[in-house]
Every structure is written in structure tokens, then in C-alpha cells.
Amino acid sequence: MSRLEMILSASLGLSVIFNIGIFVYARAAIARLLSVSEELGDLQQMVESFTEHLDAIYSLEMFYGDQTLEHLLNHARSFREQMETFEYIYELTVEEADIVDHDEEEEIAEGAQ
């Protein structure tokens, strides 16, 4: 084996190891991103639910016009609007879930025939 062949073999080996490492890292990073996306989606739903609940309480005759509740409601609405700026992140998993649901529906329809 000549010197050039040894250098090329070593370069090939290092390249393969490097590419495998990059692949493993990218896969782990994507898994973490999807996990964060799901959590942000859940947080958005919780904030939306809280805002709707607070709005319902504020609308009650007993609490209508209460300044503290009004400020809390405004703050909750503002927070919900701020959370909507992250919509592009949590939509990653929503679209994926819709695709999976659609595929499952097709499989069920095919099985029923």
C-alpha cells in the first residue's frame, strides 16, 4: 500500500466517522426541536384556555367592572398574543399530527372496504 493510498484511506475513514457523527447530532437536534414544539403547543392551548376562563369570570355580573380582573384579563390577552408569535414552531408538530391522523383514517377506510 503506497503512502497516497494510506492517506486516502485515513481521510475516507475520518470522513465516514465525521458524517455519522453529524447525522446522529442532527437527528438528536431535530428530536429536541419537535419536543419543544409540542410543549409550546401545549402551553399555547393552556394560555388560550386560561384567557377564555378569565373572560368568562369577568363577564359574570358579580365581577363585571372589577379593575383588577380587567387588568388581569388584558395581561392574559397580551400574553396569548405574544405566544402566537411562536406559532411557526408549534405548528411543526400540529401539521405532523394532522398527516398521521389523515393516514390512519385512510387505513381505516381501506380496512372497512
Secondary structure by P-SEA (a helix, b strand, c coil): ccaaaaaaaaaaaaaaaaaaaaaaaaaaaaaaaaaaaaaaaaaaaaaaaaaaaaaaaaacccccccaaaaaaaaaaaaaaaaaaccccccaaaaaaaaaaaaaaaaaaaaaac
